[in-house]
Amino acid sequence: MRLTRTRTALLLALAVPALALSACSSGADTSAAGETSTAEGQRSLVVYSGRSEDLVGPIIEQFEQESGIDVRVRYANSIEMAAQLLEEGERTPAQVFLSQEAGALGALRDADLLVPLPEDIAGATDPRYNSTDDSWVSLTGRARVVVFDSQDLDAAEVPADVRDLTDPRWRGQVGFAPSNASFQSFVTAMRVLDGEAATEEWLNGLKANDAQIFPGNAPILEAVNTGALDLGLLNHYYWVTAAAEAGGPDAMRAGVRFGAPDTVSALVNVTGAGIMTGSEGSPEAEEFLRFLVGEQAQSYFVEETGEYSLLPGAPSPADVPTLDELNGPQLDYSELADLDGTVALLQKTGLI
């Protein structure tokens, strides 16, 4: 495995000494070396997840019940988890990596830590959102949106272009989460689509306009929904699930504005998964990924977490446009691997 600039920079930038990685699902212990204590003859699988337990834990439990495979999961932020995997290298106990965004998968691909997936897995979801070399498969789509206080603003007043959020009109009234993996993936996409200089100018503009920094998407939505903030940048599914719990969009103070078509504002981030090099040909790892791209898991993500399924012809979540209606920018998701460049830019602008 070649030593990459991404590995070095990520480890330095994130300074991940000893992640608080939790084991879950079956309740059995996972040692620091990744050894499991399953009963003799019990099939098992070790998964590192950059997606939170509340989002993917239930579908992993369904997989366990149907397959008989004992799944041990370690959870952390996707970028932190990618740094952990880069540190462990080929010694990692992980067999599968689930990521919240494409960049972390790309970083592992560039370090030769992912193996090419079988065609029936790699080709299951829409090729527009997949890696170009079958090193990982996309699982779900998450549109970047602006939520707004509908009691104070009409949808037509809300910027469809995120670059307009630096307008003095919105001073102190925009919330965003620069440490969040999805926001960082969005910044990486902006660097690819609009260029480094334009992206830096936008980030500096947010800072100069006193945009409010939050630790994640959920508190941003809460601030807008309670009238404490006019606008917030987040993933669409936070709004979808909150609206469902409230009884529908009309019960929400927070409205949602999707981005202008064919611009970075209409970006659809993707979650994805790959198999680590030490587990090439693992029947358990492949069975797990086939389950994740199958109709049962994909329906779960649409109905329970409000994300877009990336299976061709799959239904969309409630109360949002279809992926085709969003008409996001043309983007090679393999180009989102430069996480270190994005982290460095966010540090340069003083946002993390």
C-alpha positions as CSV (number, residue, x, y, z in Angstrom):
1,M,0.0,0.0,0.0
2,R,1.4,3.4,-1.0
3,L,1.6,6.1,1.7
4,T,-0.6,8.9,0.5
5,R,-0.6,12.7,1.3
6,T,-4.2,12.2,2.3
7,R,-3.3,9.7,5.0
8,T,-0.6,12.0,6.5
9,A,-2.7,15.2,6.4
10,L,-5.8,13.6,7.7
11,L,-4.1,12.1,10.7
12,L,-2.3,15.4,11.5
13,A,-5.4,17.5,10.9
14,L,-7.8,15.4,12.9
15,A,-5.4,14.3,15.6
16,V,-7.3,11.1,16.3
17,P,-5.4,9.6,19.2
18,A,-7.8,6.9,20.5
19,L,-11.3,7.2,19.1
20,A,-14.2,6.3,21.3
21,L,-15.4,3.6,19.0
22,S,-18.3,1.6,20.4
23,A,-19.2,-2.0,19.8
24,C,-22.9,-2.8,19.3
25,S,-25.5,-5.0,17.7
26,S,-24.9,-8.4,19.2
27,G,-23.6,-7.2,22.5
28,A,-20.4,-9.3,22.3
29,D,-17.0,-7.7,22.9
30,T,-14.7,-6.4,20.2
31,S,-11.2,-6.2,21.4
32,A,-8.7,-3.5,20.5
33,A,-7.2,-5.9,18.0
34,G,-10.6,-6.6,16.5
35,E,-11.0,-10.2,17.7
36,T,-14.5,-11.4,18.3
37,S,-15.8,-14.0,20.7
38,T,-18.5,-15.7,18.7
39,A,-19.6,-19.2,19.3
40,E,-17.8,-21.9,17.3
41,G,-19.2,-22.0,13.8
42,Q,-20.9,-18.6,14.1
43,R,-20.3,-16.4,11.1
44,S,-19.2,-12.8,12.0
45,L,-18.5,-9.5,10.4
46,V,-16.6,-6.4,11.6
47,V,-18.0,-3.1,10.3
48,Y,-16.6,0.4,10.8
49,S,-19.4,2.9,10.4
50,G,-19.1,6.6,9.8
51,R,-22.9,6.6,10.0
52,S,-24.6,7.0,13.4
53,E,-26.0,4.0,15.2
54,D,-29.5,5.5,15.4
55,L,-29.6,5.6,11.5
56,V,-28.0,2.3,10.6
57,G,-28.3,0.2,13.7
58,P,-31.9,-1.0,13.0
59,I,-31.1,-2.2,9.4
60,I,-27.9,-3.9,10.6
61,E,-30.1,-5.8,13.2
62,Q,-32.4,-6.8,10.4
63,F,-29.4,-8.2,8.4
64,E,-28.3,-10.1,11.5
65,Q,-31.7,-11.7,11.9
66,E,-32.0,-12.7,8.3
67,S,-28.4,-13.8,7.6
68,G,-27.4,-15.3,11.0
69,I,-24.2,-13.3,10.7
70,D,-23.0,-11.7,14.0
71,V,-22.1,-8.0,13.1
72,R,-19.8,-6.1,15.3
73,V,-19.9,-2.3,14.6
74,R,-17.6,0.5,15.6
75,Y,-19.1,4.0,15.2
76,A,-17.4,7.4,14.7
77,N,-17.6,10.5,12.3
78,S,-16.8,9.3,8.8
79,I,-13.7,11.4,8.4
80,E,-12.4,10.3,11.9
81,M,-13.2,6.7,10.9
82,A,-11.3,7.1,7.6
83,A,-8.3,8.4,9.5
84,Q,-8.5,5.4,11.9
85,L,-8.6,3.0,8.9
86,L,-5.6,4.8,7.3
87,E,-3.7,4.5,10.5
88,E,-4.5,0.8,10.9
89,G,-3.9,0.1,7.2
90,E,-3.9,-3.5,6.2
91,R,-3.8,-4.5,9.9
92,T,-7.3,-3.3,10.4
93,P,-9.9,-5.7,11.8
94,A,-12.6,-3.9,9.7
95,Q,-14.0,-5.9,6.9
96,V,-16.5,-3.2,5.7
97,F,-16.5,0.5,5.9
98,L,-19.9,2.4,5.9
99,S,-19.4,6.1,5.1
100,Q,-21.6,9.1,5.5
101,E,-20.0,10.7,2.4
102,A,-18.0,9.8,-0.7
103,G,-14.8,11.6,0.2
104,A,-13.8,9.2,3.1
105,L,-14.3,6.3,0.7
106,G,-12.2,8.0,-1.9
107,A,-9.4,8.5,0.6
108,L,-9.3,4.8,1.4
109,R,-9.4,3.9,-2.3
110,D,-6.5,6.2,-3.0
111,A,-4.6,4.4,-0.2
112,D,-5.3,1.0,-1.9
113,L,-7.4,-0.1,1.1
114,L,-10.6,-1.0,-0.8
115,V,-11.1,-3.9,-3.2
116,P,-13.1,-3.9,-6.4
117,L,-16.7,-5.0,-5.7
118,P,-18.5,-7.7,-7.6
119,E,-20.5,-6.4,-10.5
120,D,-23.9,-7.2,-9.0
121,I,-23.0,-5.0,-6.0
122,A,-21.2,-2.1,-7.7
123,G,-23.8,-1.9,-10.5
124,A,-26.9,-2.1,-8.3
125,T,-27.3,1.7,-7.7
126,D,-27.4,4.6,-10.1
127,P,-23.9,4.9,-11.8
128,R,-24.2,8.7,-11.6
129,Y,-23.5,8.5,-7.9
130,N,-21.0,5.7,-7.8
131,S,-17.2,5.4,-7.9
132,T,-15.8,5.0,-11.4
133,D,-13.6,2.0,-10.5
134,D,-16.1,-0.1,-8.5
135,S,-14.1,0.4,-5.3
136,W,-17.2,1.4,-3.4
137,V,-21.0,1.5,-4.0
138,S,-23.3,4.3,-3.2
139,L,-26.2,3.5,-0.9
140,T,-28.4,6.6,-0.3
141,G,-28.6,10.2,-1.5
142,R,-28.8,13.3,0.8
143,A,-29.6,16.6,-0.8
144,R,-28.1,19.8,0.6
145,V,-30.9,22.3,1.4
146,V,-31.5,25.6,3.1
147,V,-34.2,25.4,5.9
148,F,-35.9,28.7,6.7
149,D,-38.2,30.3,9.2
150,S,-41.5,30.2,7.3
151,Q,-43.2,32.6,9.7
152,D,-40.7,35.3,8.8
153,L,-39.8,34.4,5.2
154,D,-41.5,33.3,2.0
155,A,-39.8,30.6,0.1
156,A,-39.1,33.0,-2.8
157,E,-37.0,35.1,-0.4
158,V,-34.7,32.3,0.5
159,P,-31.5,32.0,-1.6
160,A,-31.5,29.1,-4.0
161,D,-27.8,29.6,-4.5
162,V,-25.8,29.1,-1.3
163,R,-23.3,31.7,-2.4
164,D,-26.0,34.3,-1.7
165,L,-25.9,33.4,2.0
166,T,-23.0,35.8,2.4
167,D,-25.3,38.8,1.6
168,P,-25.4,41.3,4.5
169,R,-29.2,40.8,4.7
170,W,-28.5,37.4,6.4
171,R,-25.9,38.7,8.8
172,G,-25.9,36.5,11.9
173,Q,-28.9,34.5,10.7
174,V,-27.3,31.6,8.9
175,G,-26.5,28.3,10.7
176,F,-24.0,25.7,9.4
177,A,-21.8,22.9,10.8
178,P,-18.2,23.1,9.5
179,S,-17.1,20.1,11.5
180,N,-19.8,17.9,10.0
181,A,-18.7,15.3,7.4
182,S,-21.5,16.2,5.0
183,F,-20.7,19.9,5.1
184,Q,-17.0,19.0,4.5
185,S,-18.1,16.8,1.5
186,F,-20.1,19.8,0.2
187,V,-17.1,22.1,0.5
188,T,-15.0,19.5,-1.3
189,A,-17.6,19.4,-4.1
190,M,-17.5,23.2,-4.3
191,R,-13.7,23.1,-4.6
192,V,-14.1,20.7,-7.5
193,L,-17.0,22.5,-9.3
194,D,-16.2,26.2,-8.5
195,G,-12.5,26.2,-7.8
196,E,-10.4,26.7,-4.7
197,A,-10.4,30.5,-4.8
198,A,-14.2,30.8,-5.1
199,T,-14.7,28.3,-2.3
200,E,-12.3,30.1,0.0
201,E,-14.1,33.4,-0.8
202,W,-17.4,31.8,0.1
203,L,-16.2,30.4,3.4
204,N,-14.6,33.7,4.4
205,G,-17.8,35.4,3.4
206,L,-19.8,33.2,5.8
207,K,-17.4,34.0,8.6
208,A,-17.5,37.8,7.8
209,N,-21.3,37.6,7.7
210,D,-21.3,36.2,11.3
211,A,-22.8,32.9,10.2
212,Q,-23.5,30.8,13.3
213,I,-21.5,27.6,13.9
214,F,-23.3,24.5,15.2
215,P,-22.0,21.1,16.1
216,G,-24.4,19.3,13.7
217,N,-27.5,19.4,11.5
218,A,-30.1,18.6,14.2
219,P,-29.5,21.7,16.3
220,I,-29.5,23.9,13.2
221,L,-33.0,22.6,12.3
222,E,-34.2,23.1,15.9
223,A,-32.9,26.7,15.9
224,V,-34.8,27.5,12.7
225,N,-37.9,25.6,13.7
226,T,-38.1,27.5,17.0
227,G,-37.6,30.9,15.3
228,A,-34.1,31.5,16.8
229,L,-32.5,31.5,13.3
230,D,-33.7,32.5,9.8
231,L,-31.7,30.1,7.7
232,G,-29.7,26.9,8.1
233,L,-27.6,24.6,5.8
234,L,-28.2,20.9,6.3
235,N,-29.1,17.6,4.7
236,H,-32.7,17.3,3.6
237,Y,-33.6,14.2,5.6
238,Y,-33.4,16.0,8.9
239,W,-36.3,18.1,7.7
240,V,-38.2,15.1,6.2
241,T,-38.0,13.0,9.4
242,A,-38.9,16.0,11.6
243,A,-41.9,16.8,9.4
244,A,-43.1,13.2,9.6
245,E,-42.8,13.2,13.4
246,A,-44.6,16.5,13.6
247,G,-47.6,15.3,11.5
248,G,-46.6,16.8,8.2
249,P,-44.8,19.8,6.6
250,D,-47.7,22.2,7.7
251,A,-46.9,21.4,11.3
252,M,-43.3,22.7,10.9
253,R,-42.3,26.3,11.3
254,A,-39.1,25.4,9.3
255,G,-39.7,25.3,5.6
256,V,-37.2,23.8,3.1
257,R,-35.6,25.3,0.0
258,F,-33.8,23.0,-2.5
259,G,-30.9,24.5,-4.5
260,A,-30.8,25.9,-8.0
261,P,-30.6,23.1,-10.5
262,D,-27.2,22.2,-12.0
263,T,-25.2,24.1,-9.4
264,V,-23.3,23.0,-6.3
265,S,-26.4,24.3,-4.3
266,A,-28.3,21.3,-5.6
267,L,-25.6,18.8,-4.6
268,V,-26.7,15.3,-3.6
269,N,-24.2,13.9,-1.2
270,V,-24.0,10.1,-1.1
271,T,-23.5,7.5,1.6
272,G,-21.6,4.4,0.5
273,A,-19.8,1.3,1.5
274,G,-16.7,-0.6,0.5
275,I,-14.8,-3.8,1.4
276,M,-11.4,-3.6,3.0
277,T,-8.4,-5.2,1.2
278,G,-7.9,-7.8,3.9
279,S,-11.4,-9.1,3.3
280,E,-11.4,-9.5,-0.4
281,G,-13.8,-12.3,-1.4
282,S,-15.3,-12.4,2.1
283,P,-18.8,-14.0,1.7
284,E,-20.0,-12.2,4.8
285,A,-18.8,-8.8,3.6
286,E,-20.3,-9.3,0.2
287,E,-23.6,-10.6,1.6
288,F,-23.9,-7.5,3.8
289,L,-23.4,-5.1,0.9
290,R,-25.8,-7.0,-1.3
291,F,-28.3,-6.6,1.5
292,L,-27.7,-2.9,1.8
293,V,-28.3,-2.3,-2.0
294,G,-31.4,-4.6,-1.9
295,E,-35.0,-3.4,-1.8
296,Q,-35.5,-4.2,1.9
297,A,-32.7,-1.9,3.1
298,Q,-33.3,0.7,0.5
299,S,-37.0,0.9,1.5
300,Y,-35.9,1.3,5.1
301,F,-33.7,4.3,4.3
302,V,-36.5,6.0,2.3
303,E,-39.3,5.4,4.8
304,E,-37.4,5.5,8.1
305,T,-34.5,7.9,7.6
306,G,-36.0,10.1,4.8
307,E,-33.0,9.5,2.5
308,Y,-33.1,9.0,-1.3
309,S,-32.7,5.5,-2.5
310,L,-30.2,5.3,-5.4
311,L,-31.8,2.2,-6.9
312,P,-33.1,3.0,-10.4
313,G,-36.8,3.7,-10.3
314,A,-37.1,3.7,-6.5
315,P,-39.6,6.0,-4.9
316,S,-38.5,9.2,-3.2
317,P,-39.1,10.2,0.4
318,A,-42.3,12.1,1.2
319,D,-42.7,15.8,0.5
320,V,-39.5,16.4,-1.4
321,P,-38.6,16.5,-5.2
322,T,-37.3,13.5,-6.9
323,L,-33.6,13.2,-7.7
324,D,-34.3,13.9,-11.4
325,E,-36.3,17.0,-10.4
326,L,-33.4,18.2,-8.3
327,N,-31.1,18.0,-11.3
328,G,-27.9,18.3,-9.3
329,P,-24.6,19.2,-10.9
330,Q,-22.6,16.6,-12.9
331,L,-19.9,15.4,-10.6
332,D,-17.5,12.5,-10.5
333,Y,-17.8,11.4,-6.9
334,S,-14.4,9.9,-7.1
335,E,-13.0,13.5,-7.1
336,L,-14.2,14.1,-3.6
337,A,-11.3,12.2,-2.0
338,D,-9.3,15.3,-1.2
339,L,-10.4,15.5,2.4
340,D,-7.1,16.9,3.6
341,G,-7.4,19.9,1.2
342,T,-10.9,20.6,2.6
343,V,-9.8,20.3,6.2
344,A,-6.8,22.5,5.5
345,L,-9.1,25.2,3.9
346,L,-11.5,25.1,6.8
347,Q,-8.6,25.6,9.2
348,K,-7.2,28.3,7.0
349,T,-10.4,30.2,7.2
350,G,-10.7,29.6,10.9
351,L,-13.9,27.6,10.8
352,I,-12.6,24.5,12.5
